[in-house]
Amino acid sequence: MGAGGAVLIIVVGAILLFFVAVGVILLVAAGVVRLSGKNPKPLAWSGVGVLAVPVLFIATLVVFAQLTRDPDTIELDLREPIQLSSLPEDNEEFPGMRDYNSDRIDLVLPDGERFEAEVDGVLIWSEDGYVTRVTFDRRAREAGETESLTREWERELGGAGTVEADAGYSDHGRVRAAVLADPTS
């Protein structure tokens, strides 16, 4: 998110706070009117209506975010054919590929073993509508992590995948891996 996004969040937040303040003022005014013995219902309902605006806005935002976001964890069972259309949309326009900014990957490998890892991104490749390959990578966060992560992923993936280290990437390197899925099994 850039500076424009930050400004937008600040402006929307200020507007929502304004609605909350007006709603609370109306509810307090309804309480004062009630103490004076008059009918507080119009003020109370106005306050509730004004408070409903930010609540509905935030609820809509949360629902929209859940429907359109990348999943935090990509979970795939590679023992069975997977249709690309069954996976969450990623809003990318690359035929035969889905690109996710997921934090984790959880795979059941073709041999039945489970592979779980923290990742920086996941690419899912397909052919004729079925997943054929899953690639993922992780940037090393500290010195020496590239080598240890490469060994760990090679051990956990076994013969089901390939792992390569890119020591020249960034400060500490990056590890990439690919797992093939047989769409005809």
C-alpha positions as CSV (number, residue, x, y, z in Angstrom):
1,M,0.0,0.0,0.0
2,G,1.3,3.4,-1.0
3,A,0.8,6.9,0.4
4,G,-2.5,7.1,-1.5
5,G,-3.8,4.1,0.3
6,A,-2.7,5.4,3.7
7,V,-4.4,8.7,3.0
8,L,-7.6,6.9,2.0
9,I,-7.6,4.9,5.2
10,I,-7.1,8.0,7.3
11,V,-9.9,9.9,5.5
12,V,-12.3,6.9,5.8
13,G,-11.4,6.5,9.4
14,A,-12.1,10.2,10.1
15,I,-15.5,9.9,8.4
16,L,-16.4,6.8,10.4
17,L,-15.3,8.5,13.7
18,F,-17.5,11.5,12.7
19,F,-20.5,9.1,12.3
20,V,-19.7,7.5,15.7
21,A,-19.4,10.9,17.4
22,V,-22.7,12.1,15.9
23,G,-24.5,8.9,16.8
24,V,-23.2,9.0,20.4
25,I,-24.3,12.7,20.7
26,L,-27.8,11.8,19.5
27,L,-28.1,8.9,22.0
28,V,-26.9,11.2,24.8
29,A,-29.4,13.8,23.7
30,A,-32.1,11.2,23.7
31,G,-31.2,10.3,27.3
32,V,-31.4,14.0,28.3
33,V,-34.8,14.4,26.6
34,R,-36.0,11.3,28.4
35,L,-35.0,12.7,31.7
36,S,-37.0,15.9,30.9
37,G,-40.1,13.7,30.5
38,K,-40.5,14.1,26.7
39,N,-40.5,11.5,24.0
40,P,-36.8,10.4,23.2
41,K,-37.6,7.9,20.5
42,P,-36.9,10.1,17.4
43,L,-33.5,11.1,18.7
44,A,-32.7,7.5,19.9
45,W,-33.6,6.0,16.5
46,S,-31.7,8.7,14.7
47,G,-28.6,7.9,16.9
48,V,-29.0,4.2,16.2
49,G,-29.3,4.9,12.5
50,V,-26.2,7.1,12.4
51,L,-24.3,4.4,14.4
52,A,-25.4,1.8,11.9
53,V,-23.6,3.5,9.1
54,P,-20.0,2.7,10.3
55,V,-21.1,-0.7,11.5
56,L,-22.5,-1.7,8.2
57,F,-19.5,-0.2,6.3
58,I,-17.1,-2.2,8.4
59,A,-19.1,-5.4,8.1
60,T,-19.3,-5.0,4.3
61,L,-15.6,-4.3,4.2
62,V,-14.8,-7.5,6.2
63,V,-17.1,-9.7,4.1
64,F,-15.6,-8.2,0.8
65,A,-12.1,-8.7,2.1
66,Q,-12.9,-12.4,3.0
67,L,-14.3,-13.0,-0.5
68,T,-11.5,-11.4,-2.5
69,R,-8.3,-11.9,-0.5
70,D,-5.6,-14.4,-1.0
71,P,-5.9,-17.2,1.4
72,D,-3.4,-17.2,4.2
73,T,-2.7,-20.9,3.7
74,I,-2.8,-22.8,0.4
75,E,-4.0,-26.3,1.1
76,L,-3.8,-28.9,-1.7
77,D,-4.1,-32.7,-1.8
78,L,-1.9,-33.6,-4.8
79,R,-2.9,-37.3,-4.6
80,E,-6.1,-36.5,-6.6
81,P,-6.6,-34.4,-9.7
82,I,-7.4,-30.8,-8.8
83,Q,-9.4,-28.5,-11.1
84,L,-7.9,-25.0,-11.2
85,S,-11.5,-23.6,-11.1
86,S,-12.0,-25.1,-7.7
87,L,-9.2,-22.8,-6.2
88,P,-9.8,-19.3,-4.9
89,E,-9.6,-16.6,-7.5
90,D,-6.5,-14.5,-7.5
91,N,-7.5,-11.6,-9.7
92,E,-4.7,-12.3,-12.1
93,E,-5.1,-12.6,-15.8
94,F,-2.5,-15.3,-16.6
95,P,-4.1,-18.2,-18.3
96,G,-3.1,-21.5,-16.7
97,M,-1.6,-20.0,-13.6
98,R,-2.7,-18.7,-10.2
99,D,-0.5,-16.4,-8.1
100,Y,-1.1,-16.2,-4.4
101,N,0.6,-14.0,-1.7
102,S,0.0,-16.7,0.9
103,D,2.0,-17.0,4.1
104,R,1.8,-20.8,4.4
105,I,1.5,-23.8,2.2
106,D,0.1,-27.2,3.3
107,L,0.4,-30.0,0.7
108,V,-0.4,-33.6,0.8
109,L,2.2,-34.9,-1.6
110,P,1.5,-37.5,-4.3
111,D,3.1,-40.2,-2.1
112,G,0.8,-39.3,0.8
113,E,3.3,-37.4,2.9
114,R,2.4,-34.0,4.3
115,F,4.5,-30.9,3.6
116,E,3.9,-27.6,5.5
117,A,6.0,-24.5,5.3
118,E,6.1,-20.7,5.7
119,V,6.4,-19.2,2.2
120,D,6.4,-15.8,0.6
121,G,4.3,-16.7,-2.4
122,V,2.7,-19.7,-4.3
123,L,2.2,-20.2,-8.0
124,I,-0.2,-22.9,-9.1
125,W,0.2,-24.0,-12.7
126,S,-2.4,-25.9,-14.8
127,E,-2.9,-27.5,-18.1
128,D,-6.4,-28.3,-19.6
129,G,-7.9,-27.0,-16.4
130,Y,-6.1,-29.3,-14.0
131,V,-3.3,-28.4,-11.6
132,T,0.1,-29.8,-12.9
133,R,2.6,-28.0,-10.7
134,V,2.9,-26.0,-7.5
135,T,5.9,-23.7,-7.0
136,F,6.6,-21.6,-4.0
137,D,9.5,-19.7,-2.5
138,R,10.7,-18.1,0.6
139,R,13.2,-15.3,1.1
140,A,15.8,-16.0,3.8
141,R,15.4,-13.7,6.8
142,E,18.9,-14.2,8.3
143,A,22.4,-15.3,7.3
144,G,22.6,-19.1,6.8
145,E,18.9,-19.6,6.5
146,T,19.1,-20.3,2.8
147,E,21.2,-23.4,3.2
148,S,19.3,-24.8,6.2
149,L,15.9,-24.1,4.5
150,T,17.1,-25.8,1.3
151,R,18.2,-28.9,3.3
152,E,14.9,-28.9,5.3
153,W,12.7,-28.6,2.2
154,E,14.7,-31.3,0.3
155,R,14.3,-33.7,3.2
156,E,10.6,-33.0,3.7
157,L,9.7,-33.1,-0.1
158,G,11.8,-36.2,-0.8
159,G,11.5,-37.2,-4.4
160,A,8.1,-35.4,-4.8
161,G,9.7,-32.0,-5.5
162,T,12.7,-30.1,-6.5
163,V,14.4,-27.4,-4.4
164,E,16.9,-24.8,-5.5
165,A,18.7,-22.1,-3.6
166,D,19.4,-18.6,-5.0
167,A,22.1,-17.3,-2.7
168,G,22.4,-14.0,-4.7
169,Y,18.8,-13.0,-4.1
170,S,18.5,-10.0,-1.6
171,D,20.6,-10.0,1.5
172,H,20.4,-13.6,2.6
173,G,19.1,-15.5,-0.5
174,R,15.9,-17.3,-1.4
175,V,14.8,-20.9,-1.6
176,R,12.4,-22.0,-4.4
177,A,10.7,-25.4,-4.7
178,A,8.4,-27.1,-7.2
179,V,6.1,-30.1,-6.7
180,L,4.6,-31.9,-9.7
181,A,1.0,-33.0,-9.6
182,D,-0.3,-35.7,-12.0
183,P,-3.6,-34.4,-13.2
184,T,-4.6,-37.9,-14.5
185,S,-4.2,-39.9,-11.4
